[in-house]
Every structure is written in C-alpha cells, then in structure tokens.
C-alpha cells in the first residue's frame, strides 16, 4: 500500500472515530440531563419516576417522535463504545494515549458503553416498553449482587467490587475538581467566558457524578458485610438515599443539579474534545 493510501485510510478512520465520539458524548449528555431532571422532581415533588437510565428512556419514549429519539440515542451510544474500542486498539489522543493503562481503561469503558448501548437499543426495539430495557438499575443491582453473593467467596467479591466503585467515584470527583479534563479539550477555540462556563459544568458535574458513584459503592460494601443483596442500590435508590440524609431533599437537589450540569458538560465535550 502506498503512503498516500495509508494516509487516506488513517484520515478516514479518524473521521469516523471523531463522529462516533461526538455522537456518543452527546447521547451521554442527554441521559445525564434527564436523570438529573428526574432527580430534581423527586427532590421537590416526591416523583415516583425512576431517576436512572430506565426512567430517562421511559421519559423519552413518552415524547413525540420518542421512538426515533430512542434509536438515535442508542446509535449514539454505539458510537461511544466504538470510539473507546478504537482507543483500546490504536491508542487515544495525546502523548500518553498509547500507554497500556490508558488502553485498559478504554477497554473497560468500551465494555460499559456496549452494555448501555445494548440496553437502550433493546428498549427501543421493544417499542419503549418497560420490559425492553432490562429492568430498573435497582433491580439489576440487587440481582447481580444476589448472584455474586452465592459464589464461593461472594462476600469478598461484592465487597471488593464496592470498594472499587468507591475508589472510582473518588477518582472521578478529584479529577473533576483538578480540571484534568482540560488536557482533552481544545481550549484555544474557547472564549474566556465559554471556558469559565465549561469549568463550572465540568467541576460541579464531575464532583456530583463521583459522589453518586462512591455512595453506590458504599451500599455495595454494606450488602457484602451484612450478606443482604437488598442493601445494594442502583442509581435510582442511591439518589433517593440523599433525600434521607440530614440535609434532606436539599442534598438530593444539589446532586441532581450536578448531574444536569454533567449532562451539559458532556455536550461541551462533544463540541471541543480532542479525538
């Protein structure tokens, strides 16, 4: 193959990868916006809607052209998964993008987003019915925890997984507070005001997202220690638990606003991220 052919192939792959990444980040933003909005309804109105991915999909399905939006969302998440897969195979953008740790992280993200994309597309294929999305995050969390606890050394396995989620939540929050995402953004294309707004969404949204992850991990560790699968909580129950804290619904409202801001941050990433 000629050098020109190799260059053309790389350019084509780069263009496809960039499109997939931006579509995926946009889809992620939509989901976080809706989850945050549902959590706000719970905080102020005691809504019975699920504040998780399932609840967000049901919210979309009830809108005009909801089916089209669901398919678009699922395809966008497929793009996110393919982008992460390309990073695992070819390396990510940046000087350290080819390190094995970066590739391993991208591979883990590929698995996660492939599962999310599958659940969204299954929901869309089911015509927006609740059974098509695989159940609420709370049901899934309890089922997985129950099966894991039945395995030899299941308590240790669930406990280790919970500690891993706590660590991941802390890592997400700290990196957001340190604005580590700056290295992934084309900051030179932003005005000072735009950069300030992106920082607000990135820091507050990232810290809120990390807090939710860490709290879910705490519940998983508790389930392992007490050997009770029902102690494990999905996203919906984790968010509702904030309303039971001493600060009450105000804490849940703050976390919900943070998730909405993370949705907006995902849109900013879709616009200015280096791919």
ROLUM-729313 format. One record per residue: x negated, y, z of N, C-alpha, C in turn. Coordinates in nm, 3 decimals. Each point is the difference from the previous one (the first is absolute). Layout:
R      n.xx      n.yy      n.zz     ca.xx     ca.yy     ca.zz      c.xx      c.yy      c.zz
R         X         Y         Z         X         Y         Z         X         Y         Z
...
This chain:
R      n.xx      n.yy      n.zz     ca.xx     ca.yy     ca.zz      c.xx      c.yy      c.zz
R    -0.085    -0.120     0.000     0.085     0.120     0.000    -0.088     0.124     0.000
R     0.034     0.098    -0.079    -0.079     0.122    -0.008     0.019     0.084     0.125
R    -0.095     0.094     0.016     0.010     0.091     0.115     0.129     0.081    -0.006
R     0.037     0.038    -0.124     0.123     0.076    -0.018     0.121    -0.082     0.044
R    -0.003    -0.129    -0.034     0.112    -0.088     0.038     0.010    -0.017     0.150
R    -0.118    -0.015     0.064    -0.001    -0.013     0.146     0.054     0.126     0.065
R    -0.046     0.117    -0.052     0.047     0.127     0.057     0.148     0.019    -0.018
R     0.051    -0.039    -0.118     0.144     0.013    -0.025     0.079    -0.090     0.093
R    -0.050    -0.123     0.023     0.069    -0.094     0.089     0.004     0.052     0.142
R    -0.112     0.056     0.046    -0.003     0.055     0.136     0.094     0.119     0.014
R     0.003     0.084    -0.104     0.089     0.116     0.004     0.145    -0.041     0.005
R     0.034    -0.104    -0.080     0.138    -0.049     0.000     0.037    -0.059     0.135
R    -0.093    -0.079     0.057     0.026    -0.059     0.131     0.014     0.108     0.106
R    -0.087     0.103    -0.011     0.008     0.110     0.097     0.130     0.075    -0.010
R     0.049     0.021    -0.120     0.127     0.071    -0.019     0.116    -0.079     0.057
R     0.001    -0.131    -0.024     0.107    -0.086     0.053    -0.006    -0.003     0.153
R    -0.121    -0.014     0.053    -0.017    -0.005     0.145     0.045     0.130     0.065
R    -0.035     0.113    -0.061     0.041     0.128     0.055     0.152     0.014     0.001
R     0.064    -0.038    -0.109     0.146     0.007    -0.005     0.065    -0.089     0.104
R    -0.055    -0.122     0.017     0.054    -0.092     0.100    -0.016     0.055     0.141
R    -0.117     0.059     0.027    -0.026     0.055     0.133     0.095     0.114     0.032
R     0.020     0.091    -0.094     0.085     0.116     0.026     0.147    -0.041     0.012
R     0.041    -0.098    -0.078     0.137    -0.051     0.014     0.019    -0.068     0.136
R    -0.101    -0.075     0.043     0.009    -0.068     0.128     0.003     0.095     0.118
R    -0.084     0.102    -0.004    -0.001     0.099     0.108     0.132     0.076     0.007
R     0.057     0.028    -0.116     0.132     0.066    -0.002     0.106    -0.089     0.061
R    -0.001    -0.128    -0.035     0.097    -0.095     0.057    -0.016    -0.011     0.151
R    -0.125    -0.004     0.047    -0.024    -0.003     0.145     0.058     0.124     0.066
R    -0.018     0.115    -0.066     0.053     0.124     0.056     0.151    -0.003     0.014
R     0.069    -0.055    -0.099     0.146    -0.009     0.006     0.044    -0.083     0.120
R    -0.065    -0.114     0.020     0.038    -0.089     0.110    -0.022     0.069     0.135
R    -0.115     0.064     0.019    -0.026     0.066     0.128     0.094     0.118     0.023
R     0.032     0.074    -0.106     0.096     0.109     0.014     0.134    -0.052     0.051
R     0.048    -0.109    -0.059     0.130    -0.054     0.038    -0.003    -0.061     0.140
R    -0.108    -0.072     0.033    -0.011    -0.058     0.134    -0.002     0.111     0.104
R    -0.077     0.106    -0.026    -0.004     0.113     0.093     0.135     0.067     0.014
R     0.071     0.016    -0.112     0.133     0.062     0.005     0.098    -0.086     0.080
R    -0.007    -0.132    -0.019     0.088    -0.090     0.077    -0.034     0.005     0.148
R    -0.129     0.010     0.033    -0.041     0.009     0.140     0.051     0.131     0.062
R     0.001     0.108    -0.078     0.055     0.126     0.050     0.149    -0.012     0.029
R     0.072    -0.072    -0.084     0.142    -0.022     0.025     0.021    -0.077     0.129
R    -0.087    -0.097     0.026     0.010    -0.077     0.125    -0.027     0.091     0.120
R    -0.100     0.086    -0.014    -0.038     0.087     0.111     0.110     0.099     0.036
R     0.068     0.054    -0.100     0.098     0.106     0.025     0.145    -0.048    -0.003
R     0.024    -0.112    -0.070     0.139    -0.041    -0.013     0.030    -0.142     0.041
R    -0.101    -0.071     0.048     0.023    -0.138     0.040     0.042    -0.088    -0.116
R    -0.057     0.023    -0.118     0.036    -0.077    -0.118    -0.031    -0.148     0.019
R     0.085    -0.085    -0.058    -0.022    -0.145     0.007    -0.078    -0.050    -0.121
R    -0.034     0.090    -0.093    -0.077    -0.040    -0.117    -0.139    -0.046     0.041
R    -0.056    -0.095    -0.076    -0.134    -0.049     0.030    -0.103     0.101    -0.048
R    -0.088     0.042     0.090    -0.107     0.093    -0.037    -0.123    -0.081    -0.039
R     0.010    -0.071    -0.112    -0.111    -0.079    -0.051     0.015    -0.010    -0.152
R    -0.083    -0.084    -0.061     0.006    -0.010    -0.146     0.136    -0.048    -0.048
R     0.059    -0.097     0.072     0.131    -0.051    -0.038     0.106     0.111     0.004
R    -0.005     0.080     0.106     0.095     0.109     0.012    -0.019     0.103    -0.110
R    -0.127     0.026    -0.036    -0.028     0.095    -0.107     0.054    -0.051    -0.133
R    -0.015    -0.130    -0.026     0.050    -0.057    -0.125     0.152     0.005    -0.006
R     0.063    -0.028     0.114     0.147     0.007     0.002     0.048     0.143    -0.021
R    -0.075     0.096     0.053     0.035     0.141    -0.020    -0.008     0.036    -0.148
R    -0.105    -0.048    -0.067    -0.015     0.028    -0.143     0.111    -0.067    -0.081
R     0.033    -0.124     0.036     0.099    -0.077    -0.077     0.138     0.066     0.000
R     0.028     0.082     0.101     0.131     0.064     0.011     0.010     0.129    -0.081
R    -0.113     0.045    -0.057    -0.001     0.124    -0.077     0.038    -0.026    -0.145
R     0.043     0.105    -0.072     0.021    -0.015    -0.145    -0.131    -0.043    -0.066
R     0.010    -0.093    -0.095    -0.118    -0.057    -0.066    -0.093    -0.068     0.100
R     0.057    -0.047     0.111    -0.080    -0.066     0.103    -0.076    -0.120    -0.051
R     0.064    -0.081    -0.086    -0.065    -0.119    -0.053    -0.123     0.038    -0.082
R     0.012     0.104    -0.082    -0.114     0.046    -0.081    -0.113     0.048     0.091
R     0.037     0.072     0.105    -0.101     0.052     0.093    -0.071    -0.114     0.073
R     0.073    -0.105     0.035    -0.061    -0.114     0.067    -0.102    -0.069    -0.090
R     0.037    -0.020    -0.126    -0.092    -0.062    -0.094    -0.124     0.087    -0.021
R     0.022     0.131    -0.010    -0.113     0.091    -0.018    -0.093    -0.004     0.122
R     0.060    -0.007     0.119    -0.078    -0.008     0.123    -0.081    -0.130     0.003
R     0.064    -0.110    -0.034    -0.069    -0.129    -0.001    -0.114    -0.002    -0.099
R     0.023     0.054    -0.119    -0.106     0.004    -0.102    -0.114     0.090     0.046
R     0.033     0.110     0.066    -0.104     0.087     0.053    -0.086    -0.073     0.102
R     0.062    -0.081     0.085    -0.076    -0.075     0.101    -0.083    -0.111    -0.064
R     0.048    -0.057    -0.110    -0.083    -0.093    -0.077    -0.125     0.071    -0.048
R     0.018     0.125    -0.045    -0.114     0.080    -0.040    -0.099     0.019     0.114
R     0.052     0.026     0.120    -0.086     0.016     0.117    -0.080    -0.127     0.026
R     0.067    -0.116    -0.009    -0.067    -0.127     0.023    -0.109    -0.024    -0.105
R     0.030     0.029    -0.126    -0.098    -0.021    -0.107    -0.119     0.094     0.015
R     0.027     0.123     0.044    -0.110     0.094     0.024    -0.094    -0.054     0.108
R     0.057    -0.049     0.110    -0.084    -0.054     0.107    -0.074    -0.126    -0.046
R     0.064    -0.079    -0.086    -0.067    -0.118    -0.054    -0.118     0.041    -0.087
R     0.018     0.104    -0.080    -0.111     0.047    -0.084    -0.116     0.051     0.085
R     0.031     0.063     0.114    -0.105     0.046     0.091    -0.075    -0.119     0.059
R     0.074    -0.106     0.033    -0.065    -0.119     0.056    -0.091    -0.067    -0.102
R     0.040     0.002    -0.126    -0.076    -0.068    -0.106    -0.113     0.087    -0.053
R     0.030     0.126    -0.032    -0.096     0.087    -0.067    -0.064     0.104     0.092
R     0.056     0.020     0.120    -0.049     0.102     0.089     0.085     0.125    -0.007
R     0.001     0.077     0.108     0.081     0.121     0.007    -0.081     0.120    -0.045
R     0.069     0.114    -0.016    -0.068     0.124    -0.035    -0.088     0.045     0.116
R    -0.110     0.066    -0.030    -0.088     0.049     0.105    -0.130    -0.078     0.005
R    -0.102     0.057     0.064    -0.133    -0.063     0.004    -0.004    -0.133     0.074
R     0.088    -0.019     0.098     0.000    -0.125     0.077     0.116    -0.091    -0.038
R     0.061     0.026    -0.114     0.120    -0.075    -0.040    -0.025    -0.146    -0.031
R    -0.126    -0.037    -0.027    -0.030    -0.139    -0.035    -0.047    -0.084     0.119
R    -0.005     0.060     0.118    -0.039    -0.075     0.119     0.099    -0.112     0.028
R    -0.050    -0.112     0.054     0.087    -0.115     0.023     0.108     0.032     0.102
R    -0.029     0.089     0.097     0.102     0.036     0.099     0.116     0.075    -0.066
R    -0.034     0.090    -0.095     0.104     0.074    -0.072     0.083    -0.095    -0.086
R    -0.069    -0.095    -0.065     0.071    -0.095    -0.086     0.091    -0.090     0.082
R    -0.047    -0.041     0.118     0.082    -0.084     0.087     0.123     0.075     0.047
R    -0.017     0.126     0.036     0.115     0.082     0.042     0.099     0.016    -0.115
R    -0.051     0.020    -0.121     0.088     0.013    -0.116     0.075    -0.131    -0.027
R    -0.068    -0.112     0.020     0.066    -0.130    -0.019     0.113    -0.019     0.100
R    -0.022     0.042     0.125     0.105    -0.010     0.102     0.117     0.091    -0.035
R    -0.030     0.119    -0.050     0.108     0.091    -0.041     0.076    -0.055    -0.121
R    -0.072    -0.067    -0.089     0.067    -0.062    -0.115     0.103    -0.102     0.047
R    -0.039    -0.087     0.095     0.091    -0.101     0.051     0.122     0.067     0.064
R    -0.024     0.104     0.080     0.110     0.068     0.068     0.097     0.062    -0.100
R    -0.054     0.076    -0.097     0.089     0.068    -0.094     0.064    -0.096    -0.099
R    -0.065    -0.111    -0.028     0.063    -0.101    -0.084     0.124    -0.057     0.069
R    -0.012    -0.022     0.132     0.116    -0.048     0.076     0.111     0.104     0.003
R    -0.037     0.126     0.024     0.101     0.107     0.005     0.068     0.015    -0.135
R    -0.079    -0.003    -0.108     0.057     0.011    -0.134     0.096    -0.116    -0.028
R    -0.040    -0.119     0.041     0.086    -0.118    -0.020     0.132     0.016     0.074
R    -0.005     0.050     0.124     0.123     0.015     0.078     0.091     0.106    -0.061
R    -0.059     0.109    -0.052     0.081     0.105    -0.061     0.063    -0.049    -0.130
R    -0.078    -0.070    -0.082     0.053    -0.050    -0.128     0.105    -0.109     0.024
R    -0.020    -0.080     0.104     0.101    -0.101     0.035     0.130     0.067     0.042
R    -0.012     0.107     0.077     0.117     0.077     0.043     0.071     0.059    -0.122
R    -0.079     0.056    -0.093     0.057     0.059    -0.121     0.069    -0.106    -0.086
R    -0.062    -0.117    -0.011     0.058    -0.109    -0.080     0.128    -0.052     0.062
R     0.013     0.014     0.132     0.121    -0.043     0.068     0.111     0.103    -0.006
R    -0.020     0.104    -0.080     0.102     0.102    -0.016     0.012     0.093     0.118
R    -0.110     0.009     0.080     0.005     0.089     0.117     0.071    -0.062     0.118
R     0.018    -0.133    -0.001     0.064    -0.066     0.114    -0.101    -0.018     0.111
R     0.048     0.002     0.123    -0.089    -0.010     0.115    -0.079    -0.127     0.003
R     0.056    -0.110    -0.054    -0.072    -0.126     0.006    -0.115    -0.008    -0.096
R    -0.003     0.091    -0.100    -0.105    -0.008    -0.099    -0.134     0.050     0.045
R    -0.004     0.075     0.110    -0.126     0.059     0.043    -0.074    -0.079     0.104
R     0.051    -0.115     0.038    -0.070    -0.085     0.094     0.029     0.031     0.146
R     0.105     0.077     0.031     0.034     0.029     0.138    -0.073     0.121     0.052
R     0.043     0.048     0.118    -0.062     0.119     0.058    -0.141    -0.032     0.048
R    -0.078     0.107     0.023    -0.136    -0.020     0.049     0.002    -0.064     0.138
R     0.103     0.028     0.080     0.009    -0.060     0.133     0.021    -0.151    -0.009
R     0.091    -0.042    -0.088     0.024    -0.143    -0.018    -0.125    -0.071    -0.051
R    -0.065     0.061    -0.097    -0.121    -0.060    -0.056    -0.109    -0.011     0.106
R    -0.016     0.104     0.080    -0.102     0.000     0.104     0.025    -0.109     0.103
R     0.126    -0.014     0.043     0.033    -0.103     0.098    -0.020    -0.140    -0.057
R     0.041    -0.020    -0.126    -0.013    -0.131    -0.062    -0.147    -0.041    -0.015
R    -0.080     0.093    -0.049    -0.143    -0.029    -0.018    -0.066    -0.027     0.134
R     0.035     0.080     0.101    -0.058    -0.019     0.133     0.040    -0.135     0.059
R     0.126    -0.038    -0.016     0.047    -0.128     0.052    -0.075    -0.116    -0.065
R    -0.017     0.007    -0.133    -0.071    -0.109    -0.069    -0.147    -0.004     0.043
R    -0.059     0.116     0.018    -0.142     0.006     0.039    -0.019    -0.055     0.141
R     0.092     0.031     0.090    -0.012    -0.047     0.138     0.011    -0.151     0.011
R     0.064    -0.063    -0.098     0.014    -0.146     0.001    -0.127    -0.071    -0.045
R    -0.092     0.072    -0.060    -0.125    -0.060    -0.047    -0.094    -0.026     0.117
R    -0.095    -0.094    -0.015    -0.102    -0.018     0.104    -0.078     0.130     0.020
R    -0.008     0.043     0.123    -0.067     0.127     0.027     0.080     0.119    -0.050
R     0.132    -0.018    -0.013     0.085     0.104    -0.056    -0.003     0.130     0.079
R    -0.004    -0.011     0.134    -0.003     0.120     0.082    -0.124     0.084    -0.030
R    -0.115    -0.069    -0.014    -0.124     0.071    -0.030     0.007     0.063    -0.140
R     0.062    -0.074    -0.093     0.012     0.050    -0.137     0.085     0.127    -0.006
R     0.116    -0.004     0.065     0.089     0.116     0.001    -0.065     0.116     0.075
R    -0.064    -0.032     0.112    -0.066     0.104     0.077    -0.111     0.068    -0.080
R    -0.080    -0.081    -0.071    -0.108     0.055    -0.082     0.057     0.086    -0.113
R     0.110    -0.047    -0.060     0.063     0.078    -0.107     0.050     0.133     0.055
R     0.061    -0.003     0.118     0.048     0.122     0.062    -0.113     0.098     0.029
R    -0.112    -0.052     0.052    -0.115     0.086     0.026    -0.054     0.058    -0.130
R     0.005    -0.081    -0.107    -0.045     0.049    -0.131     0.087     0.114    -0.050
R     0.132    -0.012     0.022     0.092     0.107    -0.042    -0.022     0.126     0.084
R    -0.026    -0.019     0.129    -0.030     0.116     0.087    -0.126     0.070    -0.050
R    -0.104    -0.080    -0.031    -0.125     0.058    -0.049     0.023     0.072    -0.134
R     0.081    -0.060    -0.087     0.029     0.062    -0.129     0.073     0.132     0.019
R     0.096     0.002     0.094     0.072     0.124     0.028    -0.093     0.109     0.050
R    -0.089    -0.038     0.092    -0.097     0.097     0.050    -0.092     0.052    -0.110
R    -0.042    -0.092    -0.087    -0.089     0.036    -0.112     0.071     0.096    -0.096
R     0.126    -0.029    -0.029     0.078     0.087    -0.089     0.014     0.139     0.061
R     0.036     0.005     0.130     0.019     0.129     0.065    -0.127     0.082     0.011
R    -0.110    -0.065     0.038    -0.128     0.071     0.016    -0.050     0.052    -0.134
R     0.008    -0.083    -0.103    -0.046     0.044    -0.132     0.085     0.117    -0.052
R     0.129    -0.004     0.031     0.086     0.111    -0.041    -0.040     0.128     0.074
R    -0.022    -0.012     0.131    -0.037     0.117     0.079    -0.134     0.058    -0.045
R    -0.091    -0.086    -0.046    -0.132     0.044    -0.047     0.005     0.046    -0.146
R     0.118    -0.013    -0.063     0.019     0.040    -0.139    -0.094    -0.076    -0.094
R    -0.016    -0.127     0.028    -0.087    -0.083    -0.084     0.053    -0.014    -0.142
R     0.127     0.030    -0.018     0.059    -0.009    -0.134    -0.055     0.106    -0.095
R    -0.070     0.101     0.053    -0.054     0.106    -0.084    -0.091    -0.056    -0.110
R    -0.076    -0.105     0.035    -0.094    -0.054    -0.098     0.070    -0.067    -0.117
R     0.130    -0.029     0.015     0.075    -0.064    -0.108     0.076     0.101    -0.085
R    -0.001     0.127     0.039     0.080     0.101    -0.068    -0.084     0.091    -0.088
R     0.060     0.050    -0.105    -0.065     0.098    -0.086     0.029     0.139     0.060
R    -0.072     0.032     0.106     0.027     0.122     0.076    -0.022     0.126    -0.083
R    -0.092    -0.007    -0.097    -0.029     0.116    -0.081     0.116     0.045    -0.087
R     0.099    -0.088    -0.019     0.116     0.035    -0.082     0.113     0.060     0.083
R    -0.021     0.010     0.133     0.104     0.051     0.088    -0.030     0.144     0.040
R     0.104     0.077     0.017    -0.017     0.132     0.060    -0.018    -0.016     0.150
R    -0.043     0.105     0.067    -0.021    -0.008     0.145     0.132    -0.031     0.071
R     0.109     0.059    -0.045     0.131    -0.023     0.062     0.044    -0.145    -0.021
R    -0.020    -0.051    -0.121     0.038    -0.139    -0.027    -0.081    -0.096     0.084
R    -0.130     0.026     0.013    -0.085    -0.087     0.081     0.046     0.001     0.146
R     0.041     0.117     0.049     0.048     0.009     0.138     0.127    -0.082     0.019
R     0.091     0.009    -0.097     0.124    -0.077     0.009    -0.026    -0.151    -0.009
R    -0.092    -0.038    -0.087    -0.035    -0.142    -0.011    -0.060    -0.050     0.131
R    -0.082     0.084     0.065    -0.059    -0.039     0.128     0.106    -0.018     0.108
R     0.101     0.084    -0.001     0.107    -0.015     0.098     0.071    -0.133    -0.018
R     0.034    -0.030    -0.125     0.070    -0.127    -0.026    -0.092    -0.120     0.025
R    -0.127     0.013    -0.038    -0.093    -0.112     0.016    -0.033    -0.031     0.144
R    -0.027     0.105     0.079    -0.038    -0.020     0.141     0.121    -0.044     0.083
R     0.106     0.080    -0.003     0.118    -0.032     0.081     0.063    -0.131    -0.046
R     0.015    -0.017    -0.132     0.059    -0.122    -0.052    -0.084    -0.122     0.029
R    -0.132     0.011    -0.016    -0.088    -0.113     0.026    -0.002    -0.041     0.146
R    -0.002     0.099     0.089     0.001    -0.030     0.144     0.132    -0.068     0.038
R     0.112     0.049    -0.052     0.129    -0.061     0.029     0.005    -0.144    -0.051
R    -0.049    -0.022    -0.121    -0.004    -0.135    -0.057    -0.087    -0.092     0.085
R    -0.117     0.050     0.042    -0.087    -0.080     0.085     0.064    -0.034     0.133
R     0.074     0.096     0.058     0.068    -0.024     0.127     0.104    -0.110    -0.014
R     0.075     0.001    -0.111     0.102    -0.103    -0.021    -0.066    -0.138    -0.012
R    -0.109    -0.008    -0.076    -0.072    -0.127    -0.015    -0.048    -0.049     0.137
R    -0.064     0.088     0.075    -0.056    -0.041     0.129     0.110    -0.046     0.096
R     0.113     0.069    -0.001     0.111    -0.039     0.088     0.055    -0.136    -0.036
R     0.013    -0.027    -0.130     0.046    -0.132    -0.045    -0.099    -0.108     0.044
R    -0.129     0.033    -0.003    -0.101    -0.096     0.045     0.012    -0.030     0.148
R     0.032     0.103     0.079     0.019    -0.021     0.145     0.114    -0.098     0.025
R     0.110     0.014    -0.075     0.112    -0.092     0.017    -0.038    -0.143    -0.040
R    -0.085    -0.015    -0.102    -0.045    -0.133    -0.041    -0.085    -0.064     0.109
R    -0.088     0.079     0.061    -0.082    -0.053     0.111     0.089    -0.040     0.117
R     0.101     0.080     0.027     0.093    -0.032     0.109     0.075    -0.130    -0.029
R     0.039    -0.018    -0.126     0.069    -0.125    -0.038    -0.090    -0.119     0.022
R    -0.130     0.014    -0.029    -0.095    -0.109     0.017    -0.020    -0.032     0.149
R    -0.017     0.104     0.081    -0.025    -0.021     0.143     0.120    -0.065     0.067
R     0.121     0.046    -0.033     0.121    -0.051     0.064     0.059    -0.120    -0.074
R    -0.060    -0.036    -0.113     0.046    -0.113    -0.081     0.148     0.015    -0.037
R     0.036     0.120    -0.042     0.138     0.030    -0.038     0.000     0.071    -0.135
R     0.038    -0.070    -0.108     0.001     0.063    -0.133     0.086     0.125    -0.008
R     0.106     0.007     0.080     0.090     0.116    -0.005    -0.066     0.128     0.048
R    -0.115    -0.013     0.068    -0.071     0.120     0.045    -0.069     0.070    -0.117
R    -0.026    -0.074    -0.108    -0.061     0.060    -0.119     0.103     0.089    -0.068
R    -0.047     0.111    -0.055     0.093     0.095    -0.063    -0.050     0.039    -0.138
R     0.096     0.014    -0.091    -0.030     0.054    -0.132     0.000     0.151     0.005
R    -0.002     0.062    -0.117    -0.007     0.145    -0.005     0.122     0.067     0.062
R     0.119    -0.053    -0.026     0.122     0.061     0.051     0.002     0.000     0.153
R    -0.020    -0.117     0.061     0.002    -0.008     0.146    -0.116     0.077     0.063
R    -0.114     0.002    -0.069    -0.114     0.077     0.052     0.035     0.148     0.006
R     0.062     0.052    -0.106     0.040     0.141     0.001     0.106     0.027     0.106
R     0.095    -0.090     0.013     0.106     0.020     0.100    -0.058    -0.003     0.142
R    -0.111    -0.072     0.018    -0.060    -0.007     0.134    -0.051     0.136     0.045
R    -0.036     0.087    -0.096    -0.046     0.134     0.038     0.112     0.079     0.067
R     0.124    -0.027    -0.040     0.114     0.070     0.059     0.021    -0.042     0.145
R    -0.053    -0.118     0.038     0.015    -0.049     0.138    -0.113     0.048     0.090
R    -0.098     0.069    -0.057    -0.112     0.051     0.079     0.048     0.117     0.086
R    -0.080     0.040     0.101     0.041     0.111     0.087     0.036     0.127    -0.077
R    -0.068     0.024    -0.114     0.030     0.120    -0.079     0.131    -0.014    -0.075
R     0.052    -0.122    -0.008     0.130    -0.022    -0.063    -0.001     0.022    -0.150
R     0.115     0.036    -0.056     0.013     0.018    -0.145    -0.097     0.103    -0.058
R    -0.049     0.091     0.083    -0.093     0.102    -0.051    -0.126    -0.064    -0.054
R    -0.050    -0.104     0.068    -0.120    -0.069    -0.047     0.027    -0.070    -0.132
R     0.115    -0.066    -0.009     0.036    -0.066    -0.126     0.013     0.103    -0.112
R     0.057     0.115     0.030     0.015     0.105    -0.101    -0.137     0.047    -0.050
R    -0.096     0.013     0.092    -0.135     0.043    -0.039    -0.066    -0.104    -0.090
R     0.014    -0.127     0.038    -0.057    -0.108    -0.082     0.068    -0.004    -0.136
R     0.131     0.017    -0.001     0.076    -0.001    -0.126    -0.046     0.111    -0.093
R    -0.019     0.120     0.056    -0.050     0.113    -0.081    -0.138    -0.034    -0.055
R    -0.081    -0.067     0.083    -0.132    -0.041    -0.045     0.007    -0.096    -0.118
R     0.093    -0.092     0.003     0.015    -0.094    -0.111     0.048     0.070    -0.127
R     0.089     0.097     0.017     0.043     0.081    -0.116    -0.121     0.073    -0.059
R    -0.083     0.057     0.087    -0.118     0.070    -0.047    -0.097    -0.095    -0.069
R    -0.009    -0.124     0.049    -0.088    -0.096    -0.067     0.054    -0.034    -0.139
R     0.133    -0.002    -0.014     0.058    -0.018    -0.132    -0.042     0.112    -0.094
R     0.005     0.125     0.050    -0.043     0.114    -0.080    -0.149    -0.008    -0.031
R    -0.078    -0.046     0.098    -0.144    -0.018    -0.022    -0.027    -0.101    -0.110
R     0.081    -0.107    -0.005    -0.015    -0.100    -0.106     0.023     0.062    -0.137
R     0.095     0.093    -0.009     0.022     0.071    -0.126    -0.122     0.084    -0.037
R    -0.061     0.064     0.101    -0.121     0.079    -0.025    -0.113    -0.090    -0.047
R    -0.011    -0.117     0.061    -0.102    -0.096    -0.043     0.025    -0.045    -0.143
R     0.126    -0.017    -0.035     0.033    -0.040    -0.137    -0.043     0.107    -0.100
R     0.000     0.124     0.044    -0.036     0.111    -0.089    -0.151     0.023    -0.006
R    -0.068    -0.006     0.115    -0.141     0.045     0.003    -0.101    -0.109     0.037
R     0.042    -0.125     0.020    -0.098    -0.100     0.041    -0.093    -0.038    -0.114
R    -0.126    -0.021     0.037    -0.096    -0.052    -0.096     0.026    -0.150    -0.019
R     0.008    -0.044    -0.124     0.026    -0.142    -0.027    -0.110    -0.051    -0.093
